[in-house]
Amino acid sequence: MSLEIVESCVNCWACIDVCPSEAIAMGDTHFVISAKKCTECDGDYADPQCASICPIESAILDAEGMPLNPPGSLTGIPPERMEAAIKEIQLR
């Protein structure tokens, strides 16, 4: 069992200090999670701490490849309304 950080990671460093198993390290272009060290915070926390603090939607995936912070979960804007919301903001 392991989580994965994908290329949308902006290297904000938020996840490093909250990982109880010290499974997160800098990769070539973005942070990566060591599959050997990652416990998904089982036994430590109810939710993976890296995903709890990550400010980027869809940057951290579970073992099945599903985002832990799916589109719309952080902004509150459903994905199907995102384009309209961006246009509305730009018109201000």
Steps between C-alpha positions, in 0.01 A plus 500: 500500500639834399397842386649682202580865439463593132651772283238761594685529834638853539767405756350713775659282772174483701491119501856435616456587868160331544599154370532274806697235310742745332404351163510824299814626329596725211509323166635626168225756442255467791459324831458123500372250754705190578277195455713311753451763772145624435237362737224738384512614866327179617535477876601865527214704351153443355601664169830522311664814632669592172161523328348682797745787461563496123377822335484350150199303379580158349870516593488198732354170384398193697613146415225471237610824331207707628573854622466550875412866435289468183418799279268737683581368847721792598346782298138401560439552128368190322720405204216559254472863621872577514528651151203731561637600841838590353336714230287675762806579710692632198217738414522672838 
